Amino acid sequence: EVAIEGLRLAQLDAARGVLDEARIDGICQAGEQLIEHLADADEMPPGAVVAPSPDAGIALCLPGPGAFDPLAAMMLAQVLGKYGLQTRRGAPDALAGARIGELDFDGVTTVCLCYLDPSMRIHIRYAVRRIRHLAPHVRILLACWAPLDAAADAARVNADAEAATLRDAARFCLEAAPEAETVGPLPARAVS
């Protein structure tokens, strides 16, 4: 959660023009290295004992257009993988224009849209509408890493749910995974 908050603040700085391209690239490279390093750790998140079936489906993590959204999607995919879910990540421009039509939804049961900037509602609404058209069978999670009225915001963009924390996003994906066998407690709901 600390890393997501750091990325959210960096996104705000980038939007205000405080960070130049070189600084943004440096933060992205350092973030990728950190996330890859953490992927090697064998630790499970606290209280997590979940055994999804091999055919429980795939969670597709798609970054928004923000400079740091791909890092947030990478973090979410890593957390979901630690819980035993199969994940895929979309390219940084996967939601851009015609590129969204190139997405592979084969085996996908949940799409996680990862946005650090909650003001991107028009972009989010467009992405949700296109995904619903292309893959009506998937559940859509808006992983918008800012404390908002989750139910109201999810309804406004026609997502199935919204999460403001990695923990809440993991909970949604685990509960949405078909045939997942929970043999221990799911991650507790984050308290705002």
N, C-alpha and C positions, 0 to 999 in steps of 0.2 A: 504494500500500500504506500510505503514511503517513496518508492521509485516512481509510482504512478503520479503521486502528488508533485514530485520534482519535474516530471515530464509535463504535467499540466501547467505548472508555473513557467516552464521554458516555452511552452506553446503560447502562453499569454505574452511573454516577452517578444517572441517572434512576431506575433500579430501586431504588437505595438511598434515594431521596427527597431527594437533595442538590440537584437541579434543579427549580425550579418551572415551571409551564406557560409563563410569559412567557419564561423562559430557554430552554426547549426550543423554543418557536416561533422565537425569535431565532436559535438554532443552525440550525434547519431552513431558515429563510429565507436565511441566509448560505451554507449548504451548497448550496442550490439555485442561488443566484446564481453561486457558484464553479464548480459543475459545468457550468452553462450557458455560462459564460465559457470553460471548458476545451474545450467542444464546438466552439468556433470555431477552435481551434488545428488546424493541418493536419498536425501531427506524428503519425507512426505510432509505436506502441510499438517499442522496440529489437528488431531482428531479425525484424520481422513483415513477411512478404510472402506474403499469402494471397489467393487469388482464388476465393471461393466462386461457384458457378454461380448465376444469378439465381433458379433454382428450388431452391436448397439448403435452403429451409425457414426458419422463423422461430424465434428464441429468445425465449421469453416470460419476462420477469423479473418475478417476483411477490414483493413485500415481505411479511415477517412482520408481526406485530402491534406490534412495538416502535416507539417514537417515531422512531427514526432508521433503521429498516429501509427505508423508501421511498428515502432518500438512497443507501443501499448498492445498492438495485436500480437506481437511476438511474445510479450510477457504473458498475455492471456492464454495463448496456445501452449506455452510451457507449463503454466499452472494446471490447465486441463489435462495435459499429458501426465503430470505427476499424479493426478487422480485416476489415471488409467483410461482416459478417453482418447480416441483417435482424433487427431486434429490435422488440419491443413491451413496454411496461411496464403492469402491472396497477395499479389504484387501491390506495391504502393499505389499504383494507378488503376487497380482492379475495378474500382467503382466509377471511373471516369468515362463519361459518354458511352461510346459503342463498346468499350472494353468490357463493360458489365455483361454484355451478351455472350462473351467468350468464356465466362466462368463455368467450371465443371461442377455440377451439383450431384453427380452420380454418388450415391451412398451417403450424401449429406442429410442429416436430420435437423441440425441447428446451424443457423448463420449468426455469427456474432459481429455486429458492426461496431468498430472501435473508434471513438471520437474523443479527443481531449477537449475540444472546443464546443461547448453546448450551444453556441449561437449558430451552428451550421444546420439548423432545422430544415431549411429548404432542400439542401443537399441530402440530408438524411431521409426526408420524406420521399424524394425522388428515388433514392437507392432502395428503400423498402418497397415502393410501388413496383419497381423493375424486378426485384427479387421475387415478390409475390407472383408476378406475371410469369417469370421464367421457371420458378420452382414453388408452386403453390403448396407442396407437401411439407416444406421446412418451417420450423419455428424460428422466429427472428428475435434476437436479443439486441437491444440497443445498449451497448456498453459505453455509456457517456460518463466519463470519470469526473463528475462534478456533482455535489450534493444538490439534487433537484427534487421536485415532486415526481418521483419515478412513475407512478401509475398514470398520472395526468400526461406526462411527457410521452410515455410509450403509446398511450391512446392517441395523442395528437399526430404522431407519425405512423400509426397503424402497426407498431411493433407488438409482439406478444408480451414483452416485458422490457424493463430497463434496469440496468445495474449501475451503481455509482462506485462499486468496489470490486476488486478481483474476487473476493469471497462471495459476494452476491452473484456475480457472473458464473462462478464455478457451481454454486448451488443450483442456479437455473439450469445449466447445462447437464448437471448430474440428474436432476429430477426429470429433465426432458429426454434423457437417453433411454430408448426402449430396451426392455429386458435387462436393465442394470440391476445388479444384486447389491444392495447396501448391507454390508456386514459390520458396519460401525457407524458412528454419527457423521452426518454431512457437516460441512463447514457451517458454523453458527452464523446466523444473519448478522451482518455488521450493524452496529448501532451508530446513528448519526449524532 
